[in-house]
Amino acid sequence: MRLVHSLRSYPKTMSDFPSAMDIFTITIADIQKNTIFNKRVDMRRVKDIIASKAKAINSIAPGALVIDGLELLNSVNLSYLIVMEGDNYKGIFSERDYTRNVILKGRSSKETIVEQVMTADYPRVEMSDTVEYCMNLINTHRTRYLLAFDDKNFVGVITIHDLLRQVIASKEEVFDHSLTSQLLDNAEGGGRIY
């Protein structure tokens, strides 16, 4: 702020301009006082989203039949299931997987197993990653899901809806507004990301 103010007074000679060190010092001091900077430091992280979510009840074994997966999707009222083998993450089985890999390929839901049609290669995030980083990743990869890991241990799924809830809860104060607009536009169907 002081830098901007001093430049607005239109210095008349070169000696009236602040030195490079003054600019650096002023800039750091101003940034540390800036409320936007403080909000970004306090921005929620993946660990906060995972902690706020209920324990996942939407998991299925890779060897389960697709028809059983569909029944589970219906009963939990979600669009995806986490495919787990014991404590090991194997993939995500979603309504999209069903449509593209079963229906459009003429397979039978009663004869096809989840492992044959699931998707395993979603982008990964760590517990320390910020919500804004997740938003960028979802937008860049044009996906609905991110896999959250604590080191090498799978801890859950972050969905586009989880991130949009963060935007709404934070009233968009800590997010890049253009990215928020892109995600909302994509979620509404203009350039679908799912």
C-alpha positions as a printed NumPy array, in Angstrom:
array([[  0.   ,   0.   ,   0.   ],
       [  2.753,   2.437,   0.859],
       [  4.452,   1.677,  -2.436],
       [  1.312,   2.468,  -4.382],
       [  0.753,   5.589,  -2.306],
       [  4.331,   6.801,  -2.809],
       [  4.08 ,   6.269,  -6.569],
       [  0.811,   8.198,  -6.694],
       [  2.64 ,  11.273,  -5.392],
       [  4.536,  11.352,  -8.717],
       [  8.215,  11.695,  -7.766],
       [  9.955,  14.496,  -9.6  ],
       [ 13.545,  13.18 ,  -9.609],
       [ 15.142,   9.716,  -9.658],
       [ 16.202,  10.111,  -6.032],
       [ 12.517,  10.466,  -5.096],
       [ 11.791,   6.89 ,  -6.325],
       [ 12.082,   4.146,  -3.712],
       [ 15.11 ,   1.882,  -4.09 ],
       [ 14.731,  -1.757,  -5.136],
       [ 15.333,  -2.818,  -1.507],
       [ 12.628,  -0.418,  -0.323],
       [ 10.195,  -1.867,  -2.849],
       [ 11.009,  -5.427,  -1.736],
       [ 10.669,  -4.55 ,   1.963],
       [  7.463,  -2.626,   1.431],
       [  5.995,  -5.372,  -0.698],
       [  6.707,  -8.118,   1.867],
       [  5.357,  -5.99 ,   4.729],
       [  2.236,  -5.134,   2.769],
       [  1.649,  -8.728,   1.739],
       [  1.94 ,  -9.914,   5.335],
       [ -0.75 ,  -7.406,   6.382],
       [ -2.969,  -8.174,   3.412],
       [ -6.156, -10.   ,   4.402],
       [ -6.308, -11.886,   1.098],
       [ -2.849, -13.327,   1.778],
       [ -3.925, -14.392,   5.27 ],
       [ -7.066, -16.036,   3.901],
       [ -5.03 , -17.982,   1.356],
       [ -2.692, -19.219,   4.104],
       [ -5.737, -20.359,   6.084],
       [ -7.335, -21.93 ,   3.007],
       [ -8.858, -25.301,   3.599],
       [ -6.915, -28.319,   2.546],
       [ -7.706, -31.835,   1.431],
       [ -7.324, -33.064,   5.021],
       [-10.12 , -30.672,   6.094],
       [-12.498, -31.926,   3.409],
       [-11.754, -35.576,   4.206],
       [-12.265, -34.914,   7.931],
       [-15.628, -33.264,   7.247],
       [-16.956, -36.142,   5.135],
       [-18.79 , -39.077,   6.627],
       [-17.016, -42.421,   6.575],
       [-17.402, -43.869,   3.101],
       [-20.12 , -46.5  ,   2.796],
       [-19.92 , -46.496,  -0.965],
       [-17.279, -49.133,  -1.573],
       [-17.399, -52.359,  -3.521],
       [-15.035, -55.245,  -4.222],
       [-13.438, -55.447,  -7.686],
       [-14.921, -58.917,  -8.24 ],
       [-18.51 , -57.838,  -7.589],
       [-20.984, -57.928, -10.433],
       [-21.883, -54.624, -12.072],
       [-25.566, -55.226, -11.255],
       [-24.633, -55.315,  -7.545],
       [-22.704, -52.078,  -8.018],
       [-25.724, -50.443,  -9.611],
       [-27.94 , -51.527,  -6.734],
       [-25.417, -50.108,  -4.251],
       [-25.194, -46.824,  -6.215],
       [-28.95 , -46.571,  -5.986],
       [-29.088, -47.351,  -2.267],
       [-26.381, -44.841,  -1.254],
       [-27.705, -42.251,  -3.732],
       [-24.262, -41.388,  -5.11 ],
       [-22.789, -41.364,  -8.603],
       [-19.696, -43.421,  -7.764],
       [-18.403, -46.338,  -5.728],
       [-14.87 , -46.749,  -4.424],
       [-13.492, -50.085,  -5.595],
       [-11.459, -51.55 ,  -2.732],
       [ -9.714, -54.858,  -2.226],
       [ -9.284, -55.011,   1.528],
       [ -7.576, -51.71 ,   2.41 ],
       [ -6.181, -51.231,  -1.1  ],
       [ -7.686, -48.757,  -3.525],
       [ -8.343, -50.292,  -6.965],
       [-10.508, -47.739,  -8.776],
       [-13.79 , -45.892,  -9.05 ],
       [-16.946, -47.371, -10.528],
       [-19.288, -44.605, -11.664],
       [-22.493, -44.171, -13.584],
       [-20.309, -42.967, -16.442],
       [-18.305, -46.222, -16.374],
       [-21.541, -48.154, -16.528],
       [-22.828, -46.153, -19.482],
       [-19.594, -46.212, -21.487],
       [-18.179, -49.612, -20.597],
       [-21.279, -51.748, -20.159],
       [-24.268, -50.305, -22.017],
       [-22.442, -48.881, -25.043],
       [-20.301, -51.999, -25.391],
       [-23.263, -54.361, -25.202],
       [-22.141, -56.068, -22.007],
       [-24.453, -57.588, -19.43 ],
       [-24.627, -56.078, -15.941],
       [-25.314, -59.564, -14.586],
       [-22.178, -61.089, -16.132],
       [-19.619, -58.257, -16.05 ],
       [-17.535, -57.584, -12.945],
       [-16.763, -54.096, -11.65 ],
       [-13.009, -54.462, -12.164],
       [-13.543, -54.84 , -15.924],
       [-15.32 , -51.493, -16.279],
       [-14.005, -49.252, -13.462],
       [-11.609, -46.328, -13.895],
       [ -8.388, -46.426, -11.904],
       [ -6.346, -43.475, -13.158],
       [ -7.852, -40.387, -11.545],
       [ -5.529, -37.542, -10.469],
       [ -4.1  , -37.844,  -6.966],
       [ -3.87 , -35.235,  -4.247],
       [ -2.129, -35.227,  -0.891],
       [ -3.681, -34.275,   2.428],
       [ -1.72 , -30.989,   2.49 ],
       [ -2.916, -29.819,  -0.95 ],
       [ -5.208, -26.793,  -0.998],
       [ -8.773, -26.7  ,  -2.207],
       [ -7.729, -24.228,  -4.89 ],
       [ -5.082, -26.667,  -6.134],
       [ -7.775, -29.365,  -6.299],
       [-10.042, -27.038,  -8.266],
       [ -7.273, -26.421, -10.775],
       [ -6.561, -30.145, -11.056],
       [-10.208, -31.037, -11.643],
       [-10.498, -28.304, -14.241],
       [ -7.254, -29.261, -16.003],
       [ -8.034, -32.992, -16.104],
       [-11.752, -32.414, -16.779],
       [-12.78 , -34.966, -14.199],
       [-15.248, -35.184, -11.337],
       [-13.059, -37.08 ,  -8.885],
       [ -9.67 , -36.754,  -7.211],
       [ -8.046, -39.485,  -5.141],
       [ -6.824, -38.313,  -1.745],
       [ -3.739, -40.007,  -0.319],
       [ -1.84 , -39.624,   2.924],
       [  1.613, -40.539,   1.704],
       [  0.871, -43.889,   0.016],
       [ -2.347, -44.65 ,   1.88 ],
       [ -5.672, -44.02 ,   0.15 ],
       [ -7.929, -41.93 ,   2.396],
       [-10.857, -40.953,   0.197],
       [-12.305, -39.258,  -2.839],
       [-12.668, -35.521,  -3.355],
       [-15.496, -34.741,  -5.766],
       [-16.257, -31.647,  -7.774],
       [-19.265, -31.194,  -5.496],
       [-17.022, -31.195,  -2.396],
       [-15.002, -28.38 ,  -3.967],
       [-18.024, -26.366,  -5.042],
       [-19.362, -26.648,  -1.477],
       [-16.089, -25.069,  -0.319],
       [-16.559, -22.211,  -2.764],
       [-20.059, -21.584,  -1.496],
       [-19.07 , -21.924,   2.167],
       [-16.187, -19.495,   1.689],
       [-18.332, -17.142,  -0.369],
       [-15.639, -17.351,  -3.061],
       [-13.365, -15.037,  -1.046],
       [-10.282, -17.231,  -1.196],
       [-10.639, -18.599,  -4.701],
       [ -9.694, -17.425,  -8.133],
       [-13.047, -16.141,  -9.436],
       [-12.346, -17.086, -13.052],
       [-11.589, -20.676, -12.031],
       [-14.723, -20.772,  -9.895],
       [-16.77 , -19.572, -12.863],
       [-15.211, -22.209, -15.129],
       [-16.013, -24.998, -12.675],
       [-19.578, -23.817, -12.215],
       [-20.068, -23.468, -15.982],
       [-18.64 , -26.946, -16.557],
       [-20.769, -28.466, -13.799],
       [-23.855, -26.949, -15.411],
       [-23.125, -28.695, -18.7  ],
       [-21.272, -26.169, -20.841],
       [-18.197, -28.235, -21.757],
       [-19.051, -31.085, -19.425],
       [-16.292, -32.372, -17.184],
       [-17.988, -35.613, -16.275]])
